[in-house]
Amino acid sequence: MNPDRQATYAALDAWIDQHFDEQVQFLQELVRVPTDTPPGNNAPHAERTAELIAPFGFEAERHAVPEAEVRDYGMQSITNLIVRRPYGDGGRTVALNAHGDVVPPGEGWTHDPYGAEIVDGAMYGRATAVSKSDFSTFTFAVRALEEVAKPAKGAVELHFTYDEEFGGLLGPGWLLAQGLTKPDLMIAAGFSYEVVTAHNGCLQMEITVHGKMAHAAVPETGVDALQAATAIMNGLYAENVKYKAVRSQVPGINHPYVNIGRIEGGTNTNVLPGKVVLKIDRRMIPEENPAEVEASIRGVIDQAVQSFNTERGYTGEDAVRVEIKRLLLANAMTPLAGNAPLVDAIQRHGEQLFGAKPPAVGTPLYTDVRLYVERGIPGVIYGAGPRTVLESHAKRSDERVQLEDLRRATKVVARSLVDLLA
């Protein structure tokens, strides 16, 4: 190892240690501004982020997505931020992306979900792990880079975006489509003990089942949409048995899965439901073809409805009918050959700082990284967090991040930026 480079790494580590209390307070401020999605009123958090980074000399470009697009999408406001830090001609431009939108807290919390309370070395709150933590990881890594390493070429961009929960199309997808950025490499918010190079795809659909409403005292005069929906659900759940035999070759990813996450319908307890709406989530392994997956799901639904109508003799106006609407199609992320410098740097410094080499693996989640990769920009997922989503309590009560993971991940990212810009 170059002695000068090693001295730079040590100086980066020292700067991050000296400013770590400030970094923790920065993260607390971010967590205290809610970004529940839905409803998805995220512009206030972007504005607060821009205010907090301004004293660091970081000027945030505010890119507001047109209100009509946001409303049609099912959210209230989105302002995506880009912070550009150019260092000189030549070299790579490296983007660091974290998302601020989060699912609502839900029930069961023992800590204020927006309190950013610190207990036994962990900060509790919604988005402490996914992924406001990496607003701070990436911001303070870049601050350390500039204060200590003083790069003379290349550039870093901070992308703070607000549409991961709904699919990313109005977050990074919108910035890329508008031609506002095209980095050479990118790192997205993640956890500290692995480098994610691939992830699942996701198909989300809304299935509206139409029957005929009737008084419960005379059920023969109606057609129960909930019974028909049950037939559809049984058909979909039966697919999960088959999916267990479909194995991915990507370490960290197992098999496809379909989940029925939401059911709405009926008007009252004494009325046969005339309409039921199901919302489903189908996780696709990288080896699957999204068009084939969607066609297969539609086939299962059609067959279930046809069998239901046939068994009960429903024809014509009495026949159950369905409407199927695609809500989201997020392609899987597959590694690009150009991601080797990212993986190598993060693994090298991760091993030195965490005591074990973070493996390069896939994840069953889907993320915004795919939107960069689809445009030929090599990317990986790495940031502050535990070994598993389960440990982080992401999307559950009492989400938390270990402050020591936050500190060490910031050092890994800062060191890696030195290597990538060299």
C-alpha positions as CSV (number, residue, x, y, z in Angstrom):
1,M,0.0,0.0,0.0
2,N,1.3,3.5,-0.9
3,P,2.4,5.1,2.4
4,D,1.0,8.4,1.4
5,R,-2.4,6.9,0.6
6,Q,-2.4,5.0,3.9
7,A,-1.7,8.3,5.7
8,T,-4.6,9.8,3.9
9,Y,-6.9,7.0,5.1
10,A,-5.8,7.5,8.7
11,A,-6.4,11.2,8.4
12,L,-9.9,10.6,6.9
13,D,-10.7,8.3,9.8
14,A,-9.5,10.9,12.3
15,W,-11.6,13.7,10.7
16,I,-14.7,11.5,10.8
17,D,-14.1,10.7,14.5
18,Q,-13.6,14.3,15.3
19,H,-16.9,15.3,13.6
20,F,-19.0,12.3,14.5
21,D,-21.1,14.0,17.2
22,E,-22.0,16.6,14.6
23,Q,-22.9,13.8,12.1
24,V,-25.2,12.2,14.6
25,Q,-26.9,15.5,15.3
26,F,-27.3,16.0,11.5
27,L,-29.0,12.6,11.2
28,Q,-31.3,13.4,14.2
29,E,-32.5,16.5,12.4
30,L,-33.3,14.6,9.3
31,V,-35.2,11.9,11.1
32,R,-37.3,14.5,12.9
33,V,-38.9,15.7,9.7
34,P,-41.6,13.0,8.7
35,T,-41.6,11.7,5.2
36,D,-44.4,9.1,5.4
37,T,-45.2,7.8,2.0
38,P,-48.2,7.6,1.6
39,P,-49.2,10.4,1.7
40,G,-45.9,11.4,0.3
41,N,-45.4,15.1,1.1
42,N,-41.6,15.0,0.8
43,A,-40.7,18.5,-0.3
44,P,-40.4,19.9,3.3
45,H,-37.7,17.3,4.0
46,A,-35.8,18.2,0.9
47,E,-35.9,21.8,2.0
48,R,-34.7,21.0,5.5
49,T,-31.9,18.9,4.0
50,A,-30.8,21.7,1.8
51,E,-30.8,24.1,4.8
52,L,-28.7,21.7,6.9
53,I,-26.0,21.1,4.3
54,A,-25.7,24.8,3.3
55,P,-23.3,25.6,6.2
56,F,-20.9,22.9,4.9
57,G,-20.6,24.9,1.7
58,F,-22.8,22.4,-0.2
59,E,-25.3,24.1,-2.5
60,A,-28.3,21.9,-3.3
61,E,-30.0,22.1,-6.6
62,R,-33.7,21.7,-6.0
63,H,-35.4,19.8,-8.7
64,A,-39.2,19.9,-8.1
65,V,-41.2,17.3,-10.0
66,P,-44.2,19.0,-11.5
67,E,-47.2,18.8,-9.2
68,A,-49.5,17.2,-11.7
69,E,-47.1,14.3,-12.3
70,V,-46.7,13.8,-8.5
71,R,-50.5,13.8,-7.9
72,D,-51.1,11.4,-10.7
73,Y,-48.5,9.2,-9.2
74,G,-50.3,9.1,-5.9
75,M,-48.0,11.4,-3.9
76,Q,-48.2,15.0,-2.7
77,S,-44.8,16.6,-3.4
78,I,-41.3,15.6,-4.5
79,T,-38.3,17.8,-4.6
80,N,-35.1,15.9,-5.5
81,L,-31.7,17.3,-4.6
82,I,-28.4,17.2,-6.5
83,V,-25.2,18.5,-4.8
84,R,-22.4,18.7,-7.3
85,R,-18.8,18.8,-6.1
86,P,-16.4,19.1,-9.0
87,Y,-12.7,18.8,-8.3
88,G,-10.9,19.1,-11.7
89,D,-10.8,17.9,-15.3
90,G,-10.4,14.2,-15.9
91,G,-11.3,11.4,-13.6
92,R,-14.6,9.9,-12.7
93,T,-17.9,11.4,-11.5
94,V,-19.2,9.3,-8.6
95,A,-22.8,9.7,-7.4
96,L,-24.0,8.8,-3.9
97,N,-27.7,8.3,-3.7
98,A,-30.0,8.0,-0.7
99,H,-33.8,8.2,-0.5
100,G,-35.7,10.2,2.1
101,D,-39.2,8.8,1.5
102,V,-40.3,6.1,4.0
103,V,-43.3,3.9,4.8
104,P,-45.5,5.2,7.7
105,P,-44.4,4.1,11.2
106,G,-47.3,1.8,11.9
107,E,-47.9,0.4,15.4
108,G,-45.8,-1.2,18.2
109,W,-43.1,1.5,18.7
110,T,-41.5,1.8,22.1
111,H,-39.6,4.9,20.9
112,D,-40.9,8.0,19.2
113,P,-40.6,7.2,15.5
114,Y,-39.6,10.8,14.9
115,G,-37.6,11.3,18.1
116,A,-34.2,10.1,16.9
117,E,-33.6,8.9,20.5
118,I,-30.3,7.3,21.2
119,V,-30.3,4.3,23.5
120,D,-27.3,1.9,24.2
121,G,-25.4,3.1,21.1
122,A,-28.3,2.9,18.7
123,M,-30.5,5.7,17.2
124,Y,-34.2,4.8,17.0
125,G,-36.6,6.3,14.5
126,R,-38.3,5.8,11.1
127,A,-35.6,6.0,8.3
128,T,-32.7,5.8,10.8
129,A,-31.6,2.7,8.9
130,V,-33.3,3.1,5.5
131,S,-32.1,5.5,4.4
132,K,-31.7,8.9,6.0
133,S,-28.7,7.4,7.8
134,D,-26.9,7.5,4.5
135,F,-27.8,11.1,3.9
136,S,-25.3,11.6,6.8
137,T,-22.9,8.8,5.7
138,F,-22.5,10.2,2.2
139,T,-22.5,13.9,3.3
140,F,-19.8,13.5,5.9
141,A,-17.7,11.1,3.8
142,V,-17.6,13.9,1.1
143,R,-16.8,16.5,3.7
144,A,-13.9,14.4,5.0
145,L,-12.7,13.7,1.4
146,E,-12.5,17.4,0.7
147,E,-11.0,18.5,4.0
148,V,-8.3,15.8,4.0
149,A,-7.7,14.3,0.6
150,K,-8.4,17.4,-1.4
151,P,-9.0,15.6,-4.7
152,A,-7.7,17.3,-7.9
153,K,-9.8,15.6,-10.5
154,G,-13.1,14.0,-11.0
155,A,-16.3,14.9,-9.1
156,V,-18.8,13.6,-6.6
157,E,-22.5,14.2,-6.7
158,L,-25.0,13.7,-3.8
159,H,-28.4,12.6,-5.0
160,F,-31.0,12.9,-2.3
161,T,-34.3,11.7,-3.8
162,Y,-37.8,11.0,-2.6
163,D,-39.4,8.2,-4.6
164,E,-38.1,4.8,-3.6
165,E,-41.2,3.4,-1.9
166,F,-43.3,4.0,-5.0
167,G,-40.6,2.7,-7.4
168,G,-38.1,5.5,-8.0
169,L,-39.5,6.8,-11.3
170,L,-40.0,10.3,-9.9
171,G,-36.8,10.1,-7.9
172,P,-33.5,9.1,-9.6
173,G,-35.5,7.9,-12.6
174,W,-36.8,11.5,-13.1
175,L,-33.4,13.1,-12.7
176,L,-31.9,10.7,-15.2
177,A,-34.7,11.1,-17.7
178,Q,-34.4,14.9,-17.5
179,G,-30.7,14.6,-18.4
180,L,-29.8,16.3,-15.1
181,T,-27.1,13.7,-14.3
182,K,-25.1,10.9,-15.8
183,P,-22.3,9.8,-13.4
184,D,-19.7,7.2,-14.2
185,L,-20.2,5.2,-11.1
186,M,-22.7,5.2,-8.2
187,I,-23.2,4.0,-4.7
188,A,-26.7,3.8,-3.2
189,A,-27.7,3.6,0.4
190,G,-27.4,0.2,2.0
191,F,-26.0,-1.8,4.9
192,S,-22.4,-2.1,6.2
193,Y,-21.7,-5.8,6.1
194,E,-22.2,-6.6,2.4
195,V,-21.8,-5.0,-1.0
196,V,-25.0,-5.6,-3.0
197,T,-24.4,-6.0,-6.7
198,A,-27.7,-7.5,-7.8
199,H,-31.3,-7.4,-6.6
200,N,-34.8,-8.7,-7.3
201,G,-37.3,-7.1,-9.6
202,C,-40.8,-6.4,-8.4
203,L,-44.2,-6.4,-10.1
204,Q,-47.1,-4.8,-8.2
205,M,-50.7,-5.2,-9.5
206,E,-54.2,-4.1,-8.5
207,I,-56.9,-6.6,-9.1
208,T,-60.5,-5.4,-8.9
209,V,-63.1,-8.1,-8.6
210,H,-66.7,-7.2,-9.6
211,G,-69.6,-9.3,-8.4
212,K,-73.2,-8.1,-7.6
213,M,-74.1,-6.6,-4.2
214,A,-77.1,-8.1,-2.4
215,H,-78.8,-8.2,1.0
216,A,-77.2,-10.9,3.2
217,A,-80.7,-12.3,3.9
218,V,-81.1,-13.2,0.2
219,P,-77.6,-14.1,-0.9
220,E,-78.9,-15.9,-4.0
221,T,-79.8,-12.6,-5.5
222,G,-76.2,-11.4,-5.6
223,V,-72.7,-12.6,-6.6
224,D,-70.2,-12.5,-3.8
225,A,-67.1,-10.7,-5.0
226,L,-65.2,-11.7,-1.9
227,Q,-65.7,-15.4,-2.6
228,A,-64.4,-14.9,-6.1
229,A,-61.4,-13.0,-4.6
230,T,-60.8,-15.9,-2.3
231,A,-60.5,-18.2,-5.3
232,I,-58.0,-15.8,-6.9
233,M,-56.0,-15.6,-3.7
234,N,-55.9,-19.4,-3.4
235,G,-54.7,-19.6,-6.9
236,L,-51.9,-17.0,-6.3
237,Y,-50.8,-18.6,-3.1
238,A,-50.6,-22.0,-4.8
239,E,-48.0,-20.4,-7.1
240,N,-45.7,-19.9,-4.1
241,V,-45.4,-23.7,-3.7
242,K,-44.1,-23.9,-7.3
243,Y,-41.8,-20.9,-6.9
244,K,-39.8,-22.7,-4.2
245,A,-38.4,-24.9,-7.0
246,V,-37.2,-21.8,-9.0
247,R,-33.8,-21.0,-7.5
248,S,-31.6,-18.0,-8.3
249,Q,-27.9,-18.5,-9.0
250,V,-27.2,-15.1,-7.3
251,P,-25.9,-15.5,-3.7
252,G,-28.3,-13.8,-1.3
253,I,-31.4,-14.3,-3.5
254,N,-33.5,-17.5,-3.1
255,H,-36.7,-17.9,-5.1
256,P,-39.7,-15.8,-6.4
257,Y,-42.6,-15.0,-4.2
258,V,-46.1,-13.4,-4.5
259,N,-47.6,-11.6,-1.6
260,I,-51.2,-10.2,-1.3
261,G,-50.5,-7.1,0.8
262,R,-53.9,-5.3,0.8
263,I,-57.5,-6.3,0.6
264,E,-60.4,-3.7,0.4
265,G,-64.1,-4.3,-0.3
266,G,-67.6,-4.6,0.9
267,T,-70.0,-2.0,2.3
268,N,-71.5,-3.5,5.4
269,T,-71.7,-6.7,7.5
270,N,-75.2,-7.5,6.2
271,V,-74.4,-6.9,2.5
272,L,-72.8,-9.4,0.0
273,P,-69.6,-7.6,-1.2
274,G,-70.1,-6.4,-4.8
275,K,-66.5,-5.3,-5.3
276,V,-63.2,-6.3,-3.7
277,V,-59.8,-4.9,-4.5
278,L,-56.5,-6.9,-4.0
279,K,-53.0,-5.4,-4.3
280,I,-50.3,-7.9,-4.9
281,D,-46.5,-7.8,-4.9
282,R,-44.6,-10.4,-7.0
283,R,-40.8,-10.5,-6.4
284,M,-38.8,-11.6,-9.5
285,I,-35.4,-13.1,-9.3
286,P,-32.8,-11.7,-11.7
287,E,-33.1,-14.7,-14.0
288,E,-36.8,-14.2,-14.7
289,N,-38.4,-12.3,-17.6
290,P,-40.8,-9.6,-16.3
291,A,-43.2,-9.9,-19.3
292,E,-43.5,-13.7,-18.8
293,V,-44.0,-13.2,-15.1
294,E,-46.8,-10.7,-15.6
295,A,-48.5,-12.9,-18.3
296,S,-48.3,-15.9,-15.9
297,I,-49.9,-13.9,-13.0
298,R,-52.7,-12.7,-15.3
299,G,-53.2,-16.3,-16.4
300,V,-53.6,-17.6,-12.9
301,I,-56.2,-14.8,-12.1
302,D,-58.1,-15.5,-15.3
303,Q,-58.2,-19.2,-14.7
304,A,-59.4,-18.8,-11.1
305,V,-62.2,-16.5,-12.2
306,Q,-63.3,-18.8,-15.0
307,S,-63.4,-21.8,-12.7
308,F,-65.4,-19.8,-10.1
309,N,-68.0,-18.8,-12.7
310,T,-68.2,-22.3,-14.2
311,E,-68.6,-24.0,-10.8
312,R,-71.5,-21.7,-9.8
313,G,-73.1,-21.4,-13.2
314,Y,-72.6,-17.7,-13.4
315,T,-72.9,-16.4,-17.0
316,G,-73.7,-13.1,-18.7
317,E,-74.3,-10.2,-16.3
318,D,-74.1,-12.6,-13.3
319,A,-70.5,-13.6,-14.2
320,V,-67.7,-12.3,-12.0
321,R,-65.3,-10.1,-13.9
322,V,-62.0,-8.6,-13.0
323,E,-59.9,-5.6,-13.9
324,I,-56.1,-5.9,-13.6
325,K,-53.9,-2.9,-13.4
326,R,-50.2,-2.8,-13.2
327,L,-49.0,-0.5,-10.4
328,L,-45.2,-1.0,-10.6
329,L,-42.7,-2.9,-12.7
330,A,-39.2,-2.6,-11.2
331,N,-36.7,-4.6,-13.2
332,A,-34.1,-6.6,-11.4
333,M,-30.6,-5.3,-11.0
334,T,-27.9,-7.3,-12.6
335,P,-24.2,-6.5,-12.2
336,L,-22.4,-4.4,-14.8
337,A,-18.8,-5.3,-15.5
338,G,-17.8,-1.7,-14.7
339,N,-18.7,-2.1,-11.0
340,A,-15.4,-3.8,-10.1
341,P,-13.7,-0.6,-8.9
342,L,-16.6,0.0,-6.5
343,V,-16.7,-3.6,-5.2
344,D,-12.9,-3.7,-4.8
345,A,-12.7,-0.4,-2.9
346,I,-15.6,-1.1,-0.5
347,Q,-14.4,-4.7,0.2
348,R,-10.9,-3.6,0.9
349,H,-11.8,-0.8,3.3
350,G,-14.7,-2.7,4.8
351,E,-12.4,-5.5,5.7
352,Q,-9.9,-3.1,7.4
353,L,-12.6,-1.2,9.3
354,F,-15.1,-4.0,10.2
355,G,-12.6,-6.9,10.6
356,A,-14.2,-9.0,7.8
357,K,-14.5,-8.6,4.1
358,P,-18.1,-7.7,3.1
359,P,-19.2,-10.2,0.5
360,A,-20.6,-9.2,-2.9
361,V,-24.1,-10.6,-2.9
362,G,-27.6,-10.0,-4.2
363,T,-30.7,-9.0,-2.1
364,P,-34.4,-9.9,-2.5
365,L,-35.2,-6.2,-2.1
366,Y,-35.6,-3.9,-5.1
367,T,-33.9,-0.5,-5.1
368,D,-33.3,2.7,-7.1
369,V,-29.9,1.4,-8.2
370,R,-31.6,-0.5,-11.1
371,L,-32.5,2.9,-12.7
372,Y,-28.9,3.9,-12.9
373,V,-27.8,0.4,-14.1
374,E,-30.5,0.4,-16.8
375,R,-28.7,3.5,-18.2
376,G,-25.3,1.8,-18.2
377,I,-24.1,3.3,-15.0
378,P,-22.4,0.7,-12.8
379,G,-23.6,0.8,-9.2
380,V,-23.6,-1.0,-5.9
381,I,-25.5,-0.8,-2.7
382,Y,-23.5,0.1,0.5
383,G,-24.0,2.3,3.6
384,A,-24.7,2.3,7.3
385,G,-26.7,-0.6,8.7
386,P,-26.6,-4.1,10.2
387,R,-26.2,-7.5,8.6
388,T,-29.9,-7.9,7.7
389,V,-33.1,-6.0,7.1
390,L,-34.6,-7.9,10.0
391,E,-31.9,-6.5,12.4
392,S,-32.6,-3.0,11.3
393,H,-36.4,-3.2,11.9
394,A,-36.8,-1.4,8.6
395,K,-40.5,-1.0,7.7
396,R,-41.3,-2.3,11.2
397,S,-41.5,-0.7,14.7
398,D,-38.4,0.5,16.4
399,E,-36.2,0.9,13.3
400,R,-32.7,1.7,14.4
401,V,-29.1,2.1,13.3
402,Q,-26.0,1.3,15.4
403,L,-24.0,4.5,15.6
404,E,-20.7,2.5,15.4
405,D,-21.9,1.1,12.0
406,L,-22.7,4.6,10.9
407,R,-19.2,5.8,11.9
408,R,-17.3,2.9,10.2
409,A,-19.5,3.0,7.1
410,T,-18.7,6.7,6.7
411,K,-15.0,5.9,6.8
412,V,-15.4,3.1,4.2
413,V,-17.2,5.4,1.8
414,A,-14.7,8.3,2.3
415,R,-11.7,6.0,1.7
416,S,-13.4,4.4,-1.3
417,L,-14.0,7.9,-2.8
418,V,-10.2,8.6,-2.5
419,D,-9.5,5.4,-4.5
420,L,-12.2,6.0,-7.1
421,L,-11.1,9.6,-7.8
422,A,-7.4,8.8,-7.9
